[in-house]
Amino acid sequence: MCQNLTLDSPDKNNQWAEFAKIGAERWGVPLLWSKEKLRFAKRMKLTKPALPSSDKRWKIVDARMRRLQLPGARLIEVLHTLQESFGYLDEDALRFVAAALHIPPSRVYGVSTFYNLFSLKPQGAHTCVVCLGTACYVKGGDNVLAAIEGCARIRRGETTPDEQLSLLTARCIGCCAIAPAAVYDGIVAGHQTPEQAVEKIEGILGHGA
């Protein structure tokens, strides 16, 4: 049977025992962690997967992960750093994050697909995000999207063959007062009509990067 760790344990100077002590003093957490459980937690903390490749951008991601202290809260921060470094999140990157943070891959995938900030595919030189939130949809957001799809000859979530434009949709971008809205290369445009959207896309595709 596992011996419970108490404040009088010979391991009381161990960092994990100290953590348990602080938890008991500050938050009333009972000191019920067994020595085996503490060793497992320490092993998980020290276990770190190898970087997926020698790409220097992974060193940036790794440094960011080491600066963040709370595994549960740092998932979005790590994914954001990956997105900034590589432009998108591929399967290898998601698996590495899951292993490094010791969380289920399903959770990493769920977060990366829930937020429109993240992309699982390489992005084009330009991006267009059409809002399909309730306000935008009611005021014709779906027609704006259809016009852009027809003009660019791609569907939502796709990138043009020349990699000039990626077309995305969002559940809501928080601009309901100027619905229907779209975001062109990070700049919000409100009260969009299909004609205005097509004109903007033609300008992007016609002038290139």
Secondary structure, DSSP 8 states (H G I E B T S, - for coil): ---B--TTSTTTTSHHHHHHHHHHHHH------BHHHHHHHHHHHH-----SSS-HHHHHHHHHHHH---TTTSHHHHHHHHHHHHSS--HHHHHHHHHHHT--HHHHHHHHHHSTT--SS---SEEEEEE-SHHHHHTTHHHHHHHHHHHHT--TT-B-TTS-EEEEEES--S-GGG-S-EEETTEEE-S--HHHHHHHHHHHHHH--
